[in-house]
Amino acid sequence: MRALPEGVDSPAWLHGESAFTTVRTRHGRPLLPDAHLARLHDTCAFLGLPVPQTVLPDLDILPWGLLRLTVTASGTFWSHRPLTPGLPPVGGVDVRLTGVQVHPQLGVHKTGNYVPYRLAAQQAAPAFEGWLTDAAGHVVDGSRTSPLLELDGELVCPAGGLPGVTRAAFLAGRPHVQRAVSVTDLPRMTGAWLCGSGVGVVPVRRLDGPGLSLELPVRWPQTTDDALVWPEDDPATSTA
């Protein structure tokens, strides 16, 4: 047993009382920063944390990077690291529907209370992503990405989870609806995608879960938007 290190004895460390967002960067330029900061501001207001600082730091000019902004009672902190997810999954990715539920109040916020998402990722392994539900049996979120579904030919943004910034950017100008999606609706899916700063927009090829095994068509979005593509160094080889 060891004594708690100095600086760790605080609600942010002990109880996850913090808010954060993860911003994709391209050659040191943050992508979709206004949307990320607006969501972070809303979460800080909900948690009673200080208003996040909006002047972003000068960043290393990485080909692709992830800028994490974290707000605690002590202020706003940042870190920046390379984004190197490897070769794009040309054939799509696998998703598993897990038995983990989001927090009923915190599910729409990105906070340091991150245990449900870690558990969902563990349950889903070795699948690329795990989906979480709410107490009513609705699919609401992914462990690290936002789900986007095609049901009966209609793009559906599942309600009840984190309002994904990358997903919102992809849906801008596209007909879609946001509504509750029951687990029982999933067999009607004709397509699905994962959206997030770390991956862009990636098609799902297979969804598995209790009593569920679906094969889906793999359709990469036709876009060159740096916020939406798989982060490759050479755009000429991108499948997105």
Stockholm file with secondary structure:
# STOCKHOLM 1.0

chainA/1-240         MRALPEGVDSPAWLHGESAFTTVRTRHGRPLLPDAHLARLHDTCAFLGLPVPQTVLPDLDILPWGLLRLTVTASGTFWSHRPLTPGLPPVGGVDVRLTGVQVHPQLGVHKTGNYVPYRLAAQQAAPAFEGWLTDAAGHVVDGSRTSPLLELDGELVCPAGGLPGVTRAAFLAGRPHVQRAVSVTDLPRMTGAWLCGSGVGVVPVRRLDGPGLSLELPVRWPQTTDDALVWPEDDPATSTA
#=GR chainA/1-240 SS CCCCCTTCCSHHHHHCCCEEEEEEEETTEESSHHHHHHHHHHHHHHHTCCCCCCSCCCCCCCSEEEEEEEEETTEEEEEEEECCCCSCCTTCEEEEEEEEECCTTTTTSCBSCCHHHHHHHHHHTTSSEEEEECTTSBEEEESSSEEEEEETTEEEEETTSCCCHHHHHHHTTSCCEEECCBGGGGGGEEEEEEEETTTEEEEEEEEEETTEEEECCCCCCCCCCTTTSCCCSCGGGCCC
#=GC SS_cons         CCCCCTTCCSHHHHHCCCEEEEEEEETTEESSHHHHHHHHHHHHHHHTCCCCCCSCCCCCCCSEEEEEEEEETTEEEEEEEECCCCSCCTTCEEEEEEEEECCTTTTTSCBSCCHHHHHHHHHHTTSSEEEEECTTSBEEEESSSEEEEEETTEEEEETTSCCCHHHHHHHTTSCCEEECCBGGGGGGEEEEEEEETTTEEEEEEEEEETTEEEECCCCCCCCCCTTTSCCCSCGGGCCC
//
